Amino acid sequence: MFLYILYIVRVDNEKRILELLKENPQGLTITQICYRLNLHRVSVLLHLHKLISKGLVIQREVGPAKLNYYKNHFPSKLRKESEDEKRTWEEI
């Protein structure tokens, strides 16, 4: 029963993060997500990692920050650049 409750909380927090990213197509930093959802930084990092691995969120480094985007809102020009960078690193 306890594990089921933890699962529900995890899924709910992932949905909250996705909804927040959908509402902010310009992207958000981890700190902004933490502040707006009142979640601990480590929790947000874990949820983002899962959402990125599921292909629902894209993370891009912009200077010292990492901006997180809902995949469908990620600017297409940046998406292409990001895919090109990934291919380059895979070739090395």
C-alpha positions, 0 to 999 in steps of 0.5 A: 500500500505504501509503495502504491501511494509513493507511485501515485505521488511520483506520477502526480509530480511528473504530471505537474512538471509537464503541465508547468512546462506546457504553460511555459514554452520559453523553458524553465530552469530547475530552480524555477520549477522547484519554486513554482511547484514547491518541490525539493531540487533533488525530487525535480531532478529525478522527475526530469530525468525520468521525463527526459528518458521517456522523451517528453522533456528536452533539456538544453544548456544555456550558459550556466543554466539548463532550460527544460522544455516540454518536447512539443514546445521546444523551438524547432530550430533549437531541436534540430541543432540539439539533434545535430550536436547529439549525432556529433558527440555519438560519432566521436 
